Amino acid sequence: MQKFLNFFSLYFSFFVRIISGLAVLPFFSRHLNNASYNQLLIEISFSTWVLIVVEFGFNLTGTRSITMAKNDNEIMDINSNILGVKSLILLFLILIYFIINAFFVRLSVWSVFFAFFQSTLPYWYYQARDKLQTVSIYEASGRLLQLVSVLFMFQLNINGYEFYFISGTAIFLVLSVFLSLNMLKIHRPNVTSINLHSIGSLVRSSFQIFMFNTVTSIYTTATTFILGLLHVPNLSSFGNGDKIYKTSLSIFQPINQLVFPKAVKQFAISNKEGFKFIAKITPLLLIGSLIYTFFIILLSSRVVYILFGNKYPYSNEIVTLLCLSIPFSMINNILGYYIILANNLDKILNSIYIIISLVSMTLMFVFIPSYGILGMAWIIVFSEFIASISMGTFIFQWLYRKSVYKGVI
C-alpha cells in the first residue's frame, strides 16, 4: 500500500507540474509582447539553473546518507547540515544575481527567491524515509495554487509576469517551513553538532553531484538563457519547444526518486545484487522510453498548435529534434544514477560530464552562429548520445575488472 501511495503521489505531482508549467506559458504568450515573452522565458531558464545550484546535489547525497544512516543521531546531523548549507548558498546566489543583472541581462530578483524556496522542500529526507507522498502532495498543491493566483491576477490587470515569481516565492516558503517543521518533530537536530568539519564533509560529499548538475546544465537547463545572452533569433520558438521537451523528460524524475534508493540498498548488499536489480528494471525502462518517445514525436505538432497556435513556427521542429534524446536520457539515468552514483562513484560521473560539457560549449560557438536554435537542439541530442557511450564504456570496464557480471546480466 505504501508503494502504491508513493507511486500515485509522485505522478500526481508530476501531472500538476505539467499543468502549472505548460498552462502558464500559452497564457503569457497571448498577453505579452514578443520582447516581454522572451524575457520571461530567459528568467524561467535562469531560475531553473538557480534551483540546480542551491539544490547542490543534496537530494541525492542526502537521500543516500539517510538511507544508510544507522541511527537517529546520524539522521539528525544530516538534516541539520543540509538545512544550514542551503541557507548559506542563498547569499552566494544573491551575489551572482547582482553580477548578471549589472553586466549581462536584467533579471527579476524574485526569480532567485522562487528557485531557492523550491529547493528547500526536504525531498532528501522524505525520499529516504519512504514518505514521498507527503512532500509530493504538498508540492503539487503549491503549484496549483500558484497557477490559480497568476491567472487571477491577470484578470485584475496586474503584472502576472512578475507575480508568477512573487507568488511562487511566498507559496514555497510556507511549504518549506511546514515540511521542515514536520520533519524536525521526528528528528530534532542537535544545534551543537553543526560545526565547520561536519558542514565541510557534507559539502565535499555533495560537491561532485553539484558539479555534475552544473556542467550538464550548459546543454540542458540553461540553453534558453544562453540563447538569450547571445541574442539568437526565434528564441520564443526554442523556449516553447524546449519547455514541452523538458516537461516530457520530467517523467523520469519520479522514476528516479523511486528507483534510486532501492538501487543504493541493493548495491550496499553486494555488487551482484545491485546488478541483478538493474538487469530486472532495464528492459522495462528502455522499451517504455522508446514507446514514449514515439508518441511524443507523433503528437508534437498537435500539442504545439493547441498550446501556442501558429505564432511560433519552429517550435514543432524543436520538440521533434529534442525528443530524439529521450531514450539516451533514460540510458543515462540507468547508467549514471542507478549504477555509478549508487556506488559512490561521483567523481567518475563528474569527469565524464565535464568533458561532454566542454565539447558542448565548443559546439555552441561553432554551430549556433550559423544554425541558431536548430544548432542548439542538435547539440543537446549529440551530448546525450555521447554521455550514453561514455558511461556504458566505463561500466563495462568496471564490470570486467570486478567480474560481477557473471550470472547477473
GIWOMO-V829508 format. One record per residue. RES is the residue in one small letter. OMEGA is omega in whole degrees, -180 to 180 (none if undefined). Layout:
BEGIN
res = {RES RES}
omega = {OMEGA OMEGA}
END
This chain:
BEGIN
res = {m q k f l n f f s l y f s f f v r i i s g l a v l p f f s r h l n n a s y n q l l i e i s f s t w v l i v v e f g f n l t g t r s i t m a k n d n e i m d i n s n i l g v k s l i l l f l i l i y f i i n a f f v r l s v w s v f f a f f q s t l p y w y y q a r d k l q t v s i y e a s g r l l q l v s v l f m f q l n i n g y e f y f i s g t a i f l v l s v f l s l n m l k i h r p n v t s i n l h s i g s l v r s s f q i f m f n t v t s i y t t a t t f i l g l l h v p n l s s f g n g d k i y k t s l s i f q p i n q l v f p k a v k q f a i s n k e g f k f i a k i t p l l l i g s l i y t f f i i l l s s r v v y i l f g n k y p y s n e i v t l l c l s i p f s m i n n i l g y y i i l a n n l d k i l n s i y i i i s l v s m t l m f v f i p s y g i l g m a w i i v f s e f i a s i s m g t f i f q w l y r k s v y k g v i}
omega = {179 179 179 179 177 -178 -179 -177 179 -178 170 177 178 180 178 178 176 -178 -175 -179 -175 -178 -179 -175 177 179 177 -177 -180 -176 -179 173 -173 -179 -180 180 174 -180 178 -180 178 -178 176 177 179 -180 178 176 177 179 178 -178 -175 175 169 179 -175 179 177 -177 177 176 -179 -178 -179 177 -177 -178 -175 -178 -177 180 178 179 179 -180 -179 180 -179 -177 180 -180 179 -179 179 178 179 -179 -180 179 178 -179 179 177 178 179 -178 178 179 -178 -177 -170 -173 -177 -179 -179 176 179 179 177 177 -178 177 179 -176 -175 169 -176 -178 170 -170 179 -176 -179 -176 178 -179 -178 178 178 -177 -178 -179 -177 -179 -180 179 178 179 179 179 -180 176 178 178 180 -179 -178 179 179 178 -180 175 180 178 180 173 -177 -179 178 179 -177 176 -180 -179 -180 178 178 -178 -177 -177 171 180 -180 -180 179 -178 -177 178 177 177 177 -176 174 -178 -178 -180 -179 174 -174 -178 180 179 178 -176 -179 -179 177 178 178 179 -180 180 -178 -178 -172 -180 177 177 179 178 -179 -179 -177 178 179 179 -179 177 -172 -170 -174 179 177 179 178 177 178 -179 179 -180 178 178 180 -179 178 178 -179 178 179 180 179 178 179 -178 176 177 -178 -175 175 180 -176 177 175 178 -178 177 -172 -173 179 179 178 178 -179 -179 178 176 176 176 176 -178 178 178 -179 172 178 179 -180 -179 -174 -173 -179 -180 -179 -178 179 178 -180 178 178 179 179 -180 -178 177 180 -179 -175 -171 -178 179 180 179 -179 -179 -175 -169 -179 -179 -174 -175 -169 -176 -176 -179 179 178 179 -179 -180 -176 -178 174 -179 -175 178 178 177 177 176 -180 175 -179 -177 -173 -176 -169 180 -173 -180 180 179 177 178 -175 -177 179 -180 180 -179 179 -176 174 179 -180 180 176 177 -180 179 178 179 178 179 -177 -169 -176 178 -178 -173 173 -175 177 176 178 -180 180 178 179 179 -180 -179 179 178 180 178 179 180 -176 -179 178 179 180 -176 177 179 179 177 -178 -179 -177 180 179 -177 -177 178 -178 -176 none}
END
